[in-house]
Amino acid sequence: MIFLALAAALWETHKSAAAVALASGLVGVAVSLSSNVSLTLLSLSRQFAAATSAAQQAALLAAGQAVLATGDPLAIYPSAGAYVSLLLIAVAGLLFSVILLRPHRAAGIVGLLASGCDLVYWLTVFLAPSSRASLLAAGGLFWMIWHLLVGLSLLRLAKE
């Protein structure tokens, strides 16, 4: 939602950058939703509840455990969908933050830090998982602050 709001607010002055950022963000969110293990596990749990034999339940339980084993975001090699989603959302955040630097400096700087952490994480696939986890944690903190600052900036724009 924040990408849509930012694109609408910045459309008049930065059409092409806002369009690229919005497209990148929306595709990133779609990839994230489509590769999210939660939806797969929900489907498996419904099938498990409806299973009529112990063999069916055992097979569904094994499938659920396999999904959980491959869906860990801090695993050495997360799924391709997680990486693509992270990259696209980080690019969207980076573009919107660059646009925001002049009118809303704090939001722009925090957004650059957030997307920068995510991009460095994305580029450091082969480093130790513990160092990459700290990048995700820092990026997550910066994203939360960025969302608050962008929300305040949008409220100020709405009052003008």
ABEGO torsion letter per residue (X at the ends): XAAAAAAAAAAAABAAAAAAAAAAAAAAAAAAAAABAAAAAAAAAAAAAABABAAAAAAAAAAAAAAAAAABAABABBBAAAAAAAAAAAAAAAAAAAAAAAABAAAAAAAAAAAAAAAAAAABAABBAAAAAAAAAAAAAAAAAAAAAAAAAAAAAAAX
